[in-house]
C-alpha cells in the first residue's frame, strides 16, 4: 500500500474528482478526511470508504469561511494525530463574460478557488513543517493554462492556483514539503454530466476537440493525485501534471494535411 499510515485531507470530496481521489487514496492505505460543503455527500463517501475496509471521517466544511478551513486541519490532526496530504480541490464556478460578470460572483470564485487554497495551504504548513514532511496537491485546470469563452473568473483563479503551487514548492522544498498541481481537462464530474445532458451538441463538439475522442473519468485524475501524493513522486515538486486526453497538445488549427484526428 503506497499510502500506509498517511493522513489525507481532501476538500470538495463529496462528489466528482474529490470523491474519486478520497476513495483511491483510502484504497492505498491513507486515512482520509472527506471535507465538503455538501454534508450528505461527504457522509456518503466516507461511509462507502469504511464499507470497503478503509478509514475515513466526514466533515462539513465551507472553504469560503477561513475559520472552517482552520477547523479542517485541526479535525484531521485531532482524529489522526498528523496531516501528510492536503488536496485542495473545492471550487465554485460562475460563468459570464469578463465585462458582464458581477463583482459578487468574481469575489466568490476567487474566495473559493484561490484564497481558500492558499489559506488551507498556510494552515497545513503549520503542521507539515513541524513534521518535516508533507504533500500538497492543488487541482488546477487546463483552463489555467489557456483561456475559455465565458469562464474569465475561473481562468484567472486556475492560473493563480498553478503559480501558487510553484511558489509554495520552492519556498518549502528544503523543509520536506512537496507541492504540485494536477490540471484536468474535460472530466465527467456532476456539473459536466448535467451540462452534457442539457447541451448534447456542445458535448459532441467537446469530444471532437479532444484527441482521445472522449471525456475523462474522475478516477483518471485520482490516479494522478495518488502518484503525486506517494513516495514514487519523491523528487517531483513545483510541477503541473496535465490530464486532458491531449486537449492542450493541439493548437486548435485545422489540419493542413487535409486529415483529422481519425486519419
DRENDREN-910558 format. One line per field, with one value per residue: x, y, z of N, C-alpha, C in turn; residue in one letter. Coordinates in nm, 4 decimals. Each point is the difference from the previous one (the first is absolute). Layout:
BEGIN
n.x [X/...]
n.y [Y/...]
n.z [Z/...]
ca.x [X/...]
ca.y [Y/...]
ca.z [Z/...]
c.x [X/...]
c.y [Y/...]
c.z [Z/...]
residu [A/...]
This chain:
BEGIN
n.x [0.0851/-0.0218/-0.1152/0.0536/-0.0854/-0.0438/-0.0086/-0.1153/0.0040/-0.1234/0.0101/-0.1289/0.0046/-0.1113/0.0745/-0.0170/0.0917/-0.0535/-0.1197/0.0307/0.0519/-0.1032/-0.0773/0.0678/0.0108/-0.1280/-0.0214/0.0808/-0.0928/-0.0351/0.0092/-0.1270/0.0175/-0.1281/0.0518/-0.1214/-0.0421/-0.0031/-0.0617/-0.1112/0.0606/0.0471/-0.1186/-0.0563/0.0892/-0.0023/-0.1327/0.0062/0.0840/-0.0727/-0.1068/0.0883/-0.0010/-0.0294/0.0789/-0.1118/0.0061/-0.1290/0.0103/-0.1039/0.0326/-0.0123/0.0749/-0.1172/-0.0020/0.0959/-0.0858/-0.0808/0.0837/0.0117/-0.1310/0.0056/0.1001/-0.0659/-0.1046/0.0745/0.0658/-0.1189/-0.0491/0.1027/0.0163/-0.0312/0.0696/-0.0143/-0.1286/0.0135/-0.1239/0.0418/-0.1305/-0.0549/-0.1125/-0.0172/-0.0845/0.0335/-0.0954/0.0537/-0.0254/0.1261/-0.0524/-0.0532/0.1045/-0.0801/0.0183/-0.1248/-0.0317/0.0632/-0.0455/-0.1190/0.0195/0.0504/-0.1006/-0.0845/0.0321/0.0316/-0.0752/-0.1022/0.0505/0.0205/-0.1187/-0.0561/0.0715/-0.0322/-0.1242/0.0031/0.0602/-0.0878/-0.0713/0.0029/0.0213/-0.0850/-0.0702/0.0397/-0.1285/-0.0358/-0.1202/0.0078/-0.1229/0.0126/-0.1304/0.0814/0.0340/-0.0393/-0.1036/0.0996/-0.0012/-0.1284/-0.0501/-0.1154/-0.0876/-0.0317/0.1311/-0.0117/-0.0949/-0.0558/0.0192/-0.0375/-0.1010/-0.0257/0.0205/-0.0744/-0.0839/0.0224/-0.0051/-0.1115/-0.0276/0.0441/-0.0656/-0.1041/0.0141/0.0337/-0.1009/-0.0631/0.0699/0.0716/-0.1307/0.0248/-0.0422/-0.0848/-0.0057/-0.1062/-0.0263/-0.1256/0.0113/-0.1226/-0.0354/-0.0714/-0.0441/-0.0458/0.0066/-0.0691/0.0723/0.1065/-0.0352/-0.0285/0.1149/0.0573/-0.0816/0.0308/0.1283/-0.0722/-0.0357/-0.0064/-0.0607/-0.0724/-0.0120/-0.0279/-0.0733/-0.0511/0.0037/-0.0358/0.1335/-0.0207/-0.0749/0.0331/-0.0993/0.0649/0.0437/-0.0766/-0.0111/-0.0062/-0.0717/-0.0816/0.0204/-0.0160/-0.1069/-0.0390/0.0392/-0.0573/-0.0978/0.0387/0.0769/-0.0817/-0.0584/0.0897/0.0289/-0.1310/0.0324/-0.1028/-0.0558/-0.0438/-0.0827/0.0033/-0.1269/0.0152/0.0489/0.1000/-0.1012/0.0878/0.0150/-0.1256/0.0505/-0.0826/0.1117/-0.0915/-0.0058/0.1288/-0.0043/-0.1065/0.0530/-0.0919/-0.0549/-0.0888/0.1028]
n.y [-0.1200/0.0851/0.0045/-0.1144/0.0189/0.0380/0.1298/-0.0070/0.1273/-0.0237/0.1190/0.0256/-0.0847/0.0731/0.0276/-0.0470/0.0873/0.0817/-0.0444/0.0031/0.1185/0.0370/-0.0593/0.0642/0.1116/-0.0128/-0.0356/0.1080/0.0013/0.1100/0.0648/0.0102/0.1320/-0.0359/0.1116/0.0433/0.1006/-0.0992/0.0185/-0.0062/0.0720/0.0827/-0.0060/0.0171/0.0899/0.0620/-0.0116/0.0339/0.0927/0.0288/0.0002/0.0661/0.0320/0.1201/0.1063/0.0537/0.1320/0.0240/0.1104/0.0634/0.0559/0.1271/-0.0301/0.0570/-0.0755/0.0922/0.0312/-0.0263/0.0757/0.0892/-0.0104/0.0059/0.0842/0.0737/-0.0165/0.0185/0.0985/0.0491/-0.0393/0.0452/0.1140/0.0116/0.0628/-0.0939/0.0057/0.1129/-0.0293/0.1178/-0.0230/0.0562/0.0227/0.1258/-0.0382/0.1194/-0.0041/0.0501/0.0893/0.0273/0.0602/-0.1201/-0.0681/-0.0402/0.1058/-0.0267/-0.0313/0.1100/0.0712/-0.0549/0.0174/0.1191/0.0276/-0.0677/0.0534/0.1078/0.0925/-0.0831/-0.0123/0.1331/0.0264/-0.0957/0.0456/0.1237/-0.0418/-0.0672/0.1065/0.0562/-0.1005/0.0122/0.1289/-0.0097/-0.0659/0.1072/-0.0152/-0.0076/-0.0213/0.1015/-0.0323/0.0835/0.0065/0.0000/0.0312/-0.0621/0.0400/-0.0509/-0.0767/0.0156/0.0852/0.0242/-0.0108/0.1096/-0.0244/0.1308/-0.0039/-0.1060/0.0569/0.1151/-0.0611/-0.0773/0.1081/0.0632/-0.1031/0.0023/0.1321/-0.0089/-0.1003/0.0705/0.1074/-0.0760/-0.0594/0.1134/0.0560/-0.1154/-0.0016/0.0905/0.0073/-0.0743/0.1147/-0.0791/0.0766/-0.0598/0.0141/-0.0367/-0.0024/-0.0217/-0.0793/-0.0467/0.0055/-0.1226/0.1233/0.0077/0.1140/-0.0736/-0.0978/0.0947/0.0617/-0.1193/-0.0223/0.1196/-0.0187/-0.0969/0.1045/0.0755/-0.1047/-0.0090/0.1313/-0.0103/-0.1085/0.0696/0.0946/-0.1087/-0.0001/-0.0323/0.1053/0.0291/0.0095/0.0607/-0.0991/0.0280/-0.1311/0.0505/0.0910/-0.0822/-0.0707/0.1160/0.0282/-0.1262/0.0085/0.1196/-0.0677/-0.0923/-0.0887/-0.0527/0.1079/-0.0690/0.0014/-0.0007/0.1238/0.0810/-0.1144/-0.0084/-0.0941/0.0030/-0.0164/0.0044/-0.1231/0.0874/0.0494/0.0263/-0.1220/0.0343/0.0636/-0.0919/0.0128/0.0057/-0.1280/0.0267/-0.1243/0.0677/-0.0295/-0.0693/-0.0041/-0.0351/0.0758]
n.z [0.0000/-0.0969/0.0674/0.0323/0.1000/-0.1186/0.0214/-0.0649/-0.0344/-0.0445/-0.0569/0.0105/0.0999/-0.0019/-0.1087/-0.1221/-0.0395/0.0908/-0.0375/-0.1281/0.0304/0.0746/-0.0898/-0.0947/0.0704/0.0350/-0.1265/-0.0010/0.0963/-0.0661/0.1160/-0.0400/-0.0007/-0.0093/-0.0504/0.0286/-0.0766/-0.0896/0.1165/-0.0728/-0.0944/0.0929/0.0609/-0.1199/-0.0400/0.1172/-0.0068/-0.1275/0.0404/0.1079/-0.0783/-0.0744/0.1302/-0.0476/0.0201/0.0458/0.0031/0.0122/-0.0717/0.0561/-0.1161/0.0308/-0.1061/-0.0238/0.1092/0.0169/0.0982/-0.1030/-0.0695/0.0962/0.0081/-0.1335/0.0087/0.0898/-0.0792/-0.1080/0.0560/0.0355/-0.1176/-0.0725/0.0667/-0.1288/-0.0932/-0.0913/-0.0327/-0.0658/-0.0374/-0.0461/0.0102/0.1054/-0.0639/-0.0324/-0.0936/-0.0472/-0.0899/-0.1094/-0.0938/-0.0224/-0.1044/0.0279/0.0451/0.0964/0.0759/0.0377/-0.1247/-0.0395/0.1012/-0.0209/-0.1297/0.0236/0.0806/-0.0778/-0.1185/0.0715/0.0588/-0.0181/-0.1228/-0.0089/0.0521/-0.0716/-0.1022/0.0314/0.0221/-0.1151/-0.0510/0.0799/-0.0519/-0.1304/0.0196/0.1014/-0.0921/-0.0719/-0.0224/-0.1261/-0.0502/-0.0837/-0.0352/-0.1000/-0.0044/-0.1051/-0.1220/-0.1102/0.0713/0.0714/-0.1092/-0.0245/-0.0860/0.0638/-0.0966/0.0662/0.0147/-0.0159/0.0933/-0.0551/-0.1193/0.0542/0.0613/-0.1054/-0.0702/0.0898/-0.0052/-0.1309/0.0041/0.0721/-0.0811/-0.1027/0.0439/0.0313/-0.1173/-0.0581/0.0644/-0.0213/-0.1133/0.0621/0.0119/-0.1061/-0.0586/-0.0620/-0.1085/-0.0500/-0.1290/-0.0048/-0.1328/0.0451/-0.1006/-0.1013/0.1246/0.0043/0.0481/0.1138/0.0102/-0.0379/0.0831/0.0873/-0.0262/0.0031/0.1039/0.0507/-0.0326/-0.0551/-0.0734/0.1102/0.0548/-0.1102/-0.0021/0.1301/-0.0158/-0.1008/0.0954/0.0676/-0.0166/0.1267/-0.0324/0.1245/0.0884/0.0983/0.0746/0.1072/-0.0163/-0.1229/0.0612/0.0648/-0.1094/-0.0644/0.0745/-0.0145/-0.1251/-0.0108/0.0591/-0.0856/0.0605/-0.0909/0.0549/0.0668/-0.1309/0.0200/-0.0299/0.0170/-0.0295/-0.1242/0.0397/-0.1319/0.0328/-0.1312/-0.0145/0.0230/0.0709/0.0980/-0.0522/-0.0264/-0.1064/-0.0524/-0.0707/-0.0953/-0.0308/-0.0230/0.0495/0.0393/0.1174/0.0646/0.1218/-0.0915/-0.0447]
ca.x [-0.0851/0.0888/-0.0250/-0.0212/0.0260/-0.0087/-0.1279/-0.0305/-0.1149/-0.0390/-0.1158/-0.0896/0.0111/-0.1297/-0.0419/0.0925/0.1435/0.0334/-0.0484/0.0853/0.1312/-0.0123/-0.0099/0.1266/0.1022/-0.0377/0.0298/0.1455/0.0389/-0.0093/-0.1187/-0.0438/-0.1042/-0.0832/-0.0530/-0.0841/-0.1143/-0.1120/0.0193/-0.0537/0.0988/0.1173/-0.0361/-0.0128/0.1329/0.0753/-0.0629/0.0388/0.1401/0.0048/-0.0608/0.0989/0.1121/0.0909/-0.0175/-0.0432/-0.0886/-0.0657/-0.0006/-0.0648/0.0933/-0.0135/0.1356/-0.0082/0.0026/0.1321/0.0002/-0.0319/0.1240/0.0818/-0.0604/0.0296/0.1334/-0.0066/-0.0775/0.0862/0.1058/-0.0638/-0.0465/0.1025/0.1302/0.0934/-0.0558/0.1044/-0.0412/-0.1114/-0.0412/-0.0911/-0.0748/-0.1326/-0.0105/-0.1323/0.0115/-0.0992/0.0291/-0.0315/0.1090/0.0781/-0.0608/-0.1380/-0.0081/-0.0205/0.1093/-0.0268/0.0389/0.1464/0.0588/-0.0269/0.0869/0.1363/0.0025/-0.0069/0.0932/0.1398/0.0315/-0.0159/0.1142/0.1131/-0.0141/0.0123/0.1435/0.0651/-0.0331/0.0634/0.1445/0.0317/0.0153/0.0964/0.1365/0.0412/0.0233/0.1061/-0.0472/-0.1383/-0.0261/-0.1156/-0.0374/-0.1063/-0.0703/-0.0012/-0.0894/0.0484/-0.0496/0.1028/0.1107/-0.0498/-0.1257/-0.1277/-0.1082/-0.1012/0.0520/0.1115/0.0359/0.0554/0.1319/0.0912/0.0216/0.0794/0.1362/0.0562/0.0270/0.1216/0.1189/0.0056/0.0647/0.1439/0.0567/0.0026/0.1003/0.1385/0.0228/-0.0027/0.0666/0.1050/-0.0631/-0.0607/-0.1354/-0.0155/-0.1276/-0.0219/-0.1371/-0.0518/-0.0882/-0.0946/-0.0714/-0.1444/-0.0176/-0.1422/-0.0464/-0.1442/-0.0387/0.0203/-0.1062/-0.1232/0.0141/-0.0022/-0.1390/-0.0745/0.0557/0.0658/0.0836/0.1228/0.0765/0.0569/0.1102/0.1088/0.0640/0.0705/0.1206/0.0956/0.0626/-0.0401/-0.1378/-0.0944/0.0193/0.0719/-0.0716/0.0614/0.1054/0.1237/0.0645/0.0385/0.1231/0.1095/0.0175/0.0648/0.1427/0.0622/-0.0044/0.0799/0.1456/0.0455/0.0232/0.0832/0.0848/-0.0894/-0.0629/-0.0117/-0.0380/-0.1412/-0.0294/-0.1200/-0.0730/-0.1051/-0.0242/0.0710/-0.0691/0.0875/0.1123/-0.0410/-0.0126/-0.1356/-0.0035/-0.0354/0.1112/0.0440/0.0163/-0.1320/-0.0478/-0.0346/0.0540/-0.0235/0.0688]
ca.y [0.1200/0.1146/0.1087/-0.0586/0.0864/0.1409/0.0666/0.0906/0.0896/0.0325/0.0889/-0.0275/-0.1442/-0.0643/-0.0422/0.0306/-0.0281/-0.0152/-0.1305/-0.1030/0.0085/-0.0498/-0.1456/-0.0553/0.0117/-0.0918/-0.1360/-0.0178/-0.0036/0.1273/0.0423/0.1142/0.0926/0.0363/0.1318/0.0528/0.0808/-0.0933/-0.0939/-0.1297/-0.0620/-0.0368/-0.1176/-0.1154/-0.0428/-0.0574/-0.1281/-0.0979/-0.0341/-0.0905/-0.1271/-0.0696/-0.0376/0.1110/0.0890/0.1315/0.0811/0.1079/0.1304/0.1103/0.1128/0.1051/0.0543/0.1442/0.0560/-0.0351/-0.0829/-0.1383/-0.0571/-0.0293/-0.1151/-0.1210/-0.0484/-0.0436/-0.1233/-0.1084/-0.0308/-0.0484/-0.1376/-0.0942/0.0321/0.0610/0.0297/-0.0281/0.0357/0.0934/0.0170/0.1124/-0.0413/0.0631/0.1131/0.0537/0.0483/0.0912/0.0314/0.1360/0.0735/0.0828/0.1325/-0.0093/-0.0722/0.0852/0.0039/-0.1055/-0.1298/0.0007/-0.0173/-0.1352/-0.0907/0.0158/-0.0447/-0.1467/-0.0682/0.0408/0.0391/-0.1174/-0.0887/0.0587/-0.0031/-0.1398/-0.0291/0.0672/-0.0742/-0.1315/0.0169/0.0113/-0.1376/-0.0742/0.0476/-0.0619/-0.1416/-0.0046/-0.0780/0.0262/0.0176/0.0820/-0.0161/0.0934/-0.0244/0.1089/-0.0307/0.0484/0.1379/0.0856/0.0005/0.0717/0.0682/-0.0534/0.0967/-0.0018/-0.0537/0.0875/-0.0088/-0.1342/0.0026/0.0768/-0.0747/-0.1198/0.0454/0.0344/-0.1248/-0.0597/0.0723/-0.0209/-0.1302/0.0178/0.0800/-0.0843/-0.1048/0.0462/0.0543/-0.1019/-0.1228/-0.0398/-0.0327/-0.1327/0.0105/0.0045/0.0582/-0.0153/0.0189/-0.0845/0.0818/-0.0796/0.0547/-0.0207/-0.1203/-0.0271/0.0341/0.0311/0.1147/-0.0309/-0.0933/0.0792/0.0818/-0.0877/-0.0357/0.1188/0.0529/-0.1137/0.0416/0.0514/-0.1159/-0.0638/0.0840/-0.0143/-0.1295/0.0092/0.0808/-0.0751/-0.1010/-0.1353/-0.0164/-0.0282/0.0653/-0.0782/-0.0465/0.0492/-0.0894/0.0273/0.1094/-0.0565/-0.0758/0.0968/0.0517/-0.1068/0.0021/0.1179/-0.0141/-0.1147/0.0123/-0.0174/0.1349/0.0631/0.1056/0.0813/0.1126/0.1231/-0.0279/-0.0174/-0.1150/0.0240/-0.1237/0.0587/-0.0730/0.0639/0.1225/0.1167/-0.0270/0.0434/0.1453/0.0357/0.0282/-0.1200/-0.0681/0.0522/-0.1158/-0.0392/-0.1166/0.0325/-0.0875/-0.1419/-0.0385]
ca.z [0.0000/-0.0201/0.0954/0.1327/0.1155/-0.0373/0.0243/-0.1114/0.0093/-0.1371/-0.0047/-0.1110/-0.0251/0.0091/-0.1330/-0.1079/0.0111/0.1414/0.0440/-0.0588/0.0640/0.1379/-0.0042/-0.0510/0.1043/0.1081/-0.0456/0.0115/0.1401/0.0710/0.0735/-0.0796/0.0449/-0.1145/0.0362/-0.1073/0.0393/-0.0095/0.1103/-0.0399/-0.0876/0.0799/0.0797/-0.0902/-0.0452/0.1126/0.0313/-0.1024/0.0248/0.1156/-0.0404/-0.0815/0.0853/0.0203/0.1150/-0.0463/0.0822/-0.0749/0.0659/-0.0705/-0.0017/-0.0996/-0.0100/-0.0141/0.1350/0.0541/0.1216/-0.0323/-0.0532/0.1184/0.0669/-0.0780/0.0351/0.1397/0.0014/-0.0501/0.0973/0.1222/-0.0216/-0.0441/0.0583/-0.0938/-0.1313/-0.0982/-0.1359/-0.0181/-0.1394/-0.0205/-0.1179/-0.0079/-0.0931/-0.0314/-0.1374/-0.0544/-0.1393/-0.0414/-0.0624/0.0926/0.0126/0.0471/0.1270/0.1170/0.0977/0.0982/-0.0548/-0.0113/0.1336/0.0491/-0.0742/0.0527/0.1397/0.0086/-0.0887/0.0145/0.1379/0.0861/-0.0241/0.0720/0.1452/0.0418/-0.0084/0.1143/0.1225/-0.0066/0.0158/0.1431/0.0469/-0.0809/0.0248/0.1253/-0.0270/-0.1010/-0.1133/-0.0390/-0.1432/-0.0331/-0.1404/-0.0357/-0.1258/-0.0960/-0.1129/-0.1288/-0.0081/0.0566/-0.0962/-0.1178/0.0284/-0.0471/-0.0120/0.1056/0.1268/0.0360/0.1414/0.0188/-0.0615/0.0836/0.1239/-0.0239/-0.0279/0.1308/0.0722/-0.0548/0.0465/0.1447/0.0140/-0.0206/0.1085/0.1195/-0.0198/0.0140/0.1336/0.1064/-0.0448/0.0949/0.1284/-0.0141/-0.0545/-0.1452/-0.0435/-0.1432/-0.0463/-0.1072/-0.0833/-0.0781/-0.1147/0.0116/0.0822/0.0244/0.1346/-0.0060/-0.0824/-0.1416/-0.0380/-0.0129/-0.1197/-0.1168/-0.0245/-0.0425/-0.1253/-0.0649/-0.1127/0.0602/0.0450/-0.1193/-0.0458/0.0970/-0.0253/-0.1270/0.0195/0.0815/-0.0857/0.0359/-0.0441/0.1083/0.1287/0.0987/0.1191/0.1232/0.0484/-0.0730/0.0737/0.1294/-0.0170/-0.0059/0.1368/0.0762/-0.0324/0.0606/0.1461/0.0424/-0.0027/-0.1376/-0.0505/0.1034/-0.0563/-0.0836/0.0702/-0.0765/-0.1380/-0.0328/-0.0849/-0.0788/-0.0284/-0.0831/-0.1240/-0.1101/-0.0406/-0.0079/-0.0903/-0.1336/-0.0126/-0.0376/-0.1435/-0.0775/-0.0649/-0.1299/-0.0872/-0.0464/0.0759/0.1376/0.1038/-0.0294/-0.1235]
c.x [0.0884/-0.0170/-0.0288/0.0454/0.0003/-0.1402/-0.0215/-0.1261/-0.0320/-0.1235/-0.0832/-0.0046/-0.1312/-0.0552/0.1167/0.1439/0.0400/-0.0430/0.0907/0.1367/-0.0043/-0.0015/0.1306/0.1079/-0.0285/0.0334/0.1491/0.0488/-0.0107/-0.1282/-0.0427/-0.1049/-0.0720/-0.0714/-0.0798/-0.1103/-0.1267/0.0202/-0.0498/0.0994/0.1225/-0.0279/-0.0108/0.1375/0.0793/-0.0575/0.0390/0.1457/0.0112/-0.0570/0.0981/0.1234/0.1004/-0.0337/-0.0353/-0.0906/-0.0573/0.0049/-0.0714/0.0930/-0.0303/0.1357/0.0005/0.0049/0.1315/-0.0015/-0.0336/0.1195/0.0922/-0.0511/0.0270/0.1335/0.0022/-0.0751/0.0873/0.1058/-0.0585/-0.0439/0.1152/0.1426/0.0998/-0.0742/0.1121/-0.0327/-0.1169/-0.0285/-0.1043/-0.0745/-0.1340/0.0014/-0.1449/0.0116/-0.1160/0.0406/-0.0364/0.1207/0.0667/-0.0676/-0.1412/-0.0138/-0.0172/0.1203/-0.0174/0.0466/0.1512/0.0634/-0.0227/0.0883/0.1414/0.0097/0.0058/0.1138/0.1448/0.0363/-0.0105/0.1158/0.1232/-0.0167/0.0068/0.1465/0.0734/-0.0243/0.0672/0.1503/0.0405/0.0217/0.1161/0.1444/0.0530/0.0310/0.1241/-0.0380/-0.1454/-0.0107/-0.1269/-0.0244/-0.1192/-0.0651/0.0003/-0.1014/0.0720/-0.0475/0.0917/0.1209/-0.0367/-0.1356/-0.1205/-0.0976/-0.0972/0.0461/0.1173/0.0447/0.0653/0.1396/0.1019/0.0360/0.0916/0.1431/0.0707/0.0366/0.1321/0.1241/0.0116/0.0716/0.1511/0.0653/0.0114/0.1116/0.1413/0.0295/0.0142/0.0689/0.1031/-0.0534/-0.0757/-0.1386/0.0067/-0.1369/-0.0082/-0.1461/-0.0343/-0.1012/-0.0913/-0.0474/-0.1493/-0.0258/-0.1484/-0.0360/-0.1492/-0.0373/0.0155/-0.1076/-0.1322/0.0032/-0.0097/-0.1432/-0.0783/0.0439/0.0758/0.0904/0.1326/0.0897/0.0665/0.1202/0.1195/0.0755/0.0812/0.1305/0.1086/0.0633/-0.0378/-0.1479/-0.1012/0.0292/0.0843/-0.0903/0.0684/0.1142/0.1318/0.0738/0.0494/0.1300/0.1219/0.0283/0.0702/0.1500/0.0697/0.0055/0.0972/0.1495/0.0575/0.0296/0.0918/0.0889/-0.0805/-0.0610/0.0000/-0.0441/-0.1503/-0.0152/-0.1334/-0.0631/-0.1232/-0.0242/0.0663/-0.0565/0.0952/0.1237/-0.0273/-0.0143/-0.1433/-0.0151/-0.0346/0.1209/0.0338/0.0181/-0.1342/-0.0551/-0.0238/0.0556/-0.0162/0.0744/0.0583]
c.y [0.1247/0.1106/-0.0528/0.0969/0.1494/0.0534/0.1041/0.0804/0.0471/0.0884/-0.0291/-0.1467/-0.0751/-0.0448/0.0214/-0.0425/-0.0228/-0.1341/-0.1118/-0.0017/-0.0531/-0.1525/-0.0634/0.0048/-0.0951/-0.1438/-0.0305/0.0175/0.1289/0.0086/0.1332/0.0819/0.0489/0.1304/0.0580/0.0863/-0.0844/-0.1100/-0.1399/-0.0755/-0.0468/-0.1247/-0.1254/-0.0539/-0.0640/-0.1354/-0.1080/-0.0416/-0.0990/-0.1380/-0.0835/-0.0400/0.1096/0.0814/0.1389/0.0659/0.1103/0.1295/0.1013/0.1197/0.0936/0.0690/0.1487/0.0726/-0.0394/-0.0800/-0.1469/-0.0710/-0.0368/-0.1257/-0.1298/-0.0607/-0.0494/-0.1320/-0.1180/-0.0384/-0.0515/-0.1450/-0.0976/0.0348/0.0669/0.0361/-0.0139/0.0512/0.0975/0.0074/0.1106/-0.0228/0.0723/0.1187/0.0469/0.0696/0.0909/0.0325/0.1443/0.0668/0.0937/0.1349/-0.0006/-0.0687/0.0966/-0.0068/-0.1118/-0.1360/-0.0096/-0.0294/-0.1402/-0.1022/0.0054/-0.0526/-0.1521/-0.0661/0.0374/0.0362/-0.1190/-0.0982/0.0511/-0.0175/-0.1431/-0.0435/0.0593/-0.0775/-0.1368/0.0096/0.0115/-0.1376/-0.0688/0.0434/-0.0599/-0.1473/-0.0209/-0.0899/0.0351/0.0228/0.0832/-0.0133/0.0906/-0.0411/0.1282/-0.0322/0.0377/0.1435/0.0988/0.0114/0.0741/0.0597/-0.0721/0.1156/-0.0174/-0.0524/0.0839/-0.0110/-0.1346/-0.0085/0.0695/-0.0762/-0.1193/0.0340/0.0374/-0.1218/-0.0616/0.0736/0.0007/-0.1316/0.0138/0.0754/-0.0809/-0.1029/0.0509/0.0527/-0.1081/-0.1303/-0.0481/-0.0221/-0.1326/-0.0014/0.0024/0.0583/-0.0069/0.0260/-0.1051/0.0837/-0.0888/0.0740/-0.0165/-0.1348/-0.0151/0.0127/0.0340/0.1235/-0.0259/-0.0962/0.0739/0.0828/-0.0851/-0.0422/0.1180/0.0495/-0.1100/0.0391/0.0577/-0.1125/-0.0693/0.0785/-0.0084/-0.1295/0.0031/0.0776/-0.0727/-0.1080/-0.1439/-0.0265/-0.0294/0.0907/-0.0912/-0.0403/0.0546/-0.0877/0.0266/0.1199/-0.0519/-0.0786/0.0918/0.0583/-0.1038/-0.0025/0.1161/-0.0101/-0.1051/0.0292/-0.0265/0.1351/0.0787/0.1137/0.0913/0.1101/0.1225/-0.0196/-0.0170/-0.1212/0.0247/-0.1340/0.0399/-0.0712/0.0615/0.1341/0.1176/-0.0242/0.0526/0.1510/0.0440/0.0320/-0.1277/-0.0575/0.0604/-0.1146/-0.0528/-0.1219/0.0425/-0.1005/-0.1487/-0.0507/-0.1403]
c.z [0.0000/0.1040/0.1408/0.1089/-0.0341/0.0289/-0.1094/0.0291/-0.1414/0.0033/-0.1235/-0.0356/0.0193/-0.1337/-0.0966/0.0218/0.1452/0.0545/-0.0517/0.0672/0.1423/0.0019/-0.0463/0.1065/0.1157/-0.0375/0.0076/0.1438/0.0777/0.0819/-0.0595/0.0725/-0.1250/0.0355/-0.1164/0.0596/-0.0005/0.1042/-0.0351/-0.0882/0.0759/0.0829/-0.0865/-0.0401/0.1132/0.0400/-0.0984/0.0163/0.1158/-0.0349/-0.0815/0.0804/0.0269/0.1245/-0.0513/0.1023/-0.0867/0.0801/-0.0880/0.0059/-0.1153/-0.0112/-0.0322/0.1325/0.0678/0.1302/-0.0278/-0.0648/0.1158/0.0692/-0.0749/0.0411/0.1436/0.0128/-0.0421/0.1022/0.1307/-0.0112/-0.0205/0.0444/-0.0912/-0.1285/-0.1017/-0.1396/0.0071/-0.1488/-0.0050/-0.1310/-0.0165/-0.0959/-0.0057/-0.1343/-0.0364/-0.1433/-0.0306/-0.0624/0.1002/0.0245/0.0556/0.1353/0.1170/0.0929/0.1028/-0.0502/-0.0195/0.1358/0.0542/-0.0710/0.0549/0.1431/0.0111/-0.0756/0.0132/0.1440/0.0947/-0.0184/0.0754/0.1506/0.0534/-0.0047/0.1192/0.1296/0.0014/0.0221/0.1470/0.0615/-0.0719/0.0235/0.1291/-0.0159/-0.0868/-0.1172/-0.0302/-0.1498/-0.0162/-0.1499/-0.0273/-0.1313/-0.0810/-0.1080/-0.1284/-0.0213/0.0708/-0.0902/-0.1277/0.0346/-0.0565/-0.0171/0.1164/0.1336/0.0521/0.1439/0.0304/-0.0599/0.0900/0.1274/-0.0231/-0.0414/0.1301/0.0810/-0.0474/0.0500/0.1518/0.0295/-0.0132/0.1164/0.1286/-0.0102/0.0250/0.1405/0.1066/-0.0380/0.1015/0.1411/-0.0077/-0.0599/-0.1525/-0.0336/-0.1520/-0.0331/-0.1045/-0.0772/-0.0835/-0.1242/0.0234/0.0675/0.0348/0.1483/-0.0079/-0.0808/-0.1497/-0.0505/-0.0220/-0.1278/-0.1260/-0.0354/-0.0564/-0.1373/-0.0735/-0.1166/0.0499/0.0479/-0.1184/-0.0513/0.0943/-0.0230/-0.1289/0.0133/0.0777/-0.0867/0.0338/-0.0275/0.1081/0.1190/0.0905/0.1149/0.1257/0.0508/-0.0714/0.0580/0.1350/-0.0102/-0.0068/0.1386/0.0868/-0.0260/0.0704/0.1521/0.0510/-0.0042/-0.1384/-0.0653/0.0935/-0.0516/-0.0922/0.0849/-0.0900/-0.1434/-0.0138/-0.0909/-0.0692/-0.0369/-0.0818/-0.1323/-0.1218/-0.0424/-0.0189/-0.0855/-0.1413/-0.0040/-0.0247/-0.1470/-0.0766/-0.0727/-0.1366/-0.0998/-0.0496/0.0700/0.1427/0.0971/-0.0288/-0.1223/0.0087]
residu [X/X/X/X/X/X/X/X/X/X/X/X/X/X/X/X/X/X/X/X/X/X/X/X/X/X/X/X/X/X/X/X/X/X/X/X/X/X/X/X/X/X/X/X/X/X/X/X/X/X/X/X/X/X/X/X/X/X/X/X/X/X/X/X/X/X/X/X/X/X/X/X/X/X/X/X/X/X/X/X/X/X/X/X/X/X/X/X/X/X/X/X/X/X/X/X/X/X/X/X/X/X/X/X/X/X/X/X/X/X/X/X/X/X/X/X/X/X/X/X/X/X/X/X/X/X/X/X/X/X/X/X/X/X/X/X/X/X/X/X/X/X/X/X/X/X/X/X/X/X/X/X/X/X/X/X/X/X/X/X/X/X/X/X/X/X/X/X/X/X/X/X/X/X/X/X/X/X/X/X/X/X/X/X/X/X/X/X/X/X/X/X/X/X/X/X/X/X/X/X/X/X/X/X/X/X/X/X/X/X/X/X/X/X/X/X/X/X/X/X/X/X/X/X/X/X/X/X/X/X/X/X/X/X/X/X/X/X/X/X/X/X/X/X/X/X/X/X/X/X/X/X/X/X/X/X/X/X/X/X/X/X/X]
